[in-house]
Amino acid sequence: ILAQGGELAYSLPQCSTFLGMAKLTMLAFLAAMVLAEGRLLAPPGKTDKAATASPVDADDQIADLSAQIAAAEGQVQMAAKDAGVPADDDDKPAWEPHCKPET
């Protein structure tokens, strides 16, 4: 689409088609954003126990999870003992420097 003299010339139908597509793209984008925001801001469903838990239920869940972690740590220690893995010494650091400190 070159006009005389080598300049670009846009016809009115091409511009209106572009503007129409731009409007449709913006409308689709805005619709997607509204739907996404609505979904993210929607109240939790009645079947969503974690989201609808009361503070008392949350404390019970924390205590239950802490008990499960303690039981799992005990199982790991027993399995390590059965496998002959040396126990970690909490007093001894995992890494000791081999260089003497400068004086």
C-alpha positions as semicolon CSV with decimal commas, in nm:
position;residue;x (nm);y (nm);z (nm)
1;I;0,000;0,000;0,000
2;L;0,227;0,268;-0,126
3;A;0,106;0,604;-0,242
4;Q;0,273;0,805;-0,509
5;G;0,611;0,919;-0,391
6;G;0,684;0,599;-0,193
7;E;0,496;0,697;0,124
8;L;0,270;0,455;0,306
9;A;-0,097;0,527;0,264
10;Y;-0,352;0,364;0,489
11;S;-0,702;0,328;0,369
12;L;-1,000;0,395;0,593
13;P;-1,125;0,032;0,589
14;Q;-0,786;-0,092;0,711
15;C;-0,780;0,156;0,997
16;S;-1,134;0,075;1,103
17;T;-1,059;-0,298;1,094
18;F;-0,756;-0,244;1,314
19;L;-0,954;-0,030;1,558
20;G;-1,232;-0,288;1,567
21;M;-0,987;-0,567;1,646
22;A;-0,821;-0,352;1,911
23;K;-1,160;-0,291;2,074
24;L;-1,242;-0,662;2,071
25;T;-0,901;-0,747;2,218
26;M;-0,946;-0,491;2,497
27;L;-1,298;-0,618;2,566
28;A;-1,174;-0,977;2,587
29;F;-0,888;-0,876;2,814
30;L;-1,116;-0,682;3,047
31;A;-1,366;-0,968;3,058
32;A;-1,088;-1,211;3,150
33;M;-0,964;-0,978;3,423
34;V;-1,312;-0,935;3,570
35;L;-1,367;-1,309;3,574
36;A;-1,025;-1,375;3,728
37;E;-1,070;-1,109;3,996
38;G;-1,417;-1,237;4,073
39;R;-1,284;-1,590;4,115
40;L;-0,994;-1,485;4,335
41;L;-1,208;-1,263;4,555
42;A;-1,500;-1,503;4,584
43;P;-1,581;-1,626;4,935
44;P;-1,465;-1,981;5,006
45;G;-1,708;-2,262;4,945
46;K;-1,882;-2,440;5,228
47;T;-1,685;-2,756;5,157
48;D;-1,347;-2,581;5,181
49;K;-1,251;-2,682;5,537
50;A;-0,910;-2,513;5,540
51;A;-1,047;-2,177;5,427
52;T;-1,351;-2,180;5,655
53;A;-1,178;-2,313;5,966
54;S;-1,238;-2,113;6,279
55;P;-0,938;-2,012;6,495
56;V;-1,013;-2,296;6,736
57;D;-1,011;-2,544;6,449
58;A;-0,684;-2,393;6,325
59;D;-0,522;-2,442;6,668
60;D;-0,640;-2,803;6,670
61;Q;-0,497;-2,851;6,321
62;I;-0,163;-2,706;6,429
63;A;-0,148;-2,933;6,732
64;D;-0,239;-3,235;6,518
65;L;0,029;-3,150;6,261
66;S;0,288;-3,096;6,536
67;A;0,208;-3,440;6,675
68;Q;0,242;-3,594;6,328
69;I;0,581;-3,424;6,280
70;A;0,705;-3,548;6,619
71;A;0,593;-3,903;6,535
72;A;0,766;-3,886;6,196
73;E;1,088;-3,758;6,356
74;G;1,078;-4,050;6,598
75;Q;1,033;-4,294;6,310
76;V;1,327;-4,138;6,126
77;Q;1,549;-4,168;6,433
78;M;1,450;-4,532;6,482
79;A;1,513;-4,611;6,114
80;A;1,853;-4,439;6,130
81;K;1,942;-4,638;6,442
82;D;1,835;-4,964;6,275
83;A;2,039;-4,877;5,964
84;G;2,349;-4,803;6,172
85;V;2,361;-4,433;6,090
86;P;2,546;-4,244;6,362
87;A;2,327;-4,012;6,562
88;D;2,372;-3,638;6,515
89;D;2,558;-3,476;6,799
90;D;2,386;-3,144;6,869
91;D;2,685;-3,013;7,067
92;K;2,930;-3,078;6,785
93;P;2,898;-2,844;6,485
94;A;2,841;-3,004;6,146
95;W;3,151;-2,834;6,005
96;E;3,470;-2,753;6,188
97;P;3,728;-2,511;6,046
98;H;4,066;-2,669;5,983
99;C;4,261;-2,346;5,994
100;K;4,394;-2,204;6,317
101;P;4,248;-1,868;6,412
102;E;4,472;-1,571;6,347
103;T;4,623;-1,398;6,646
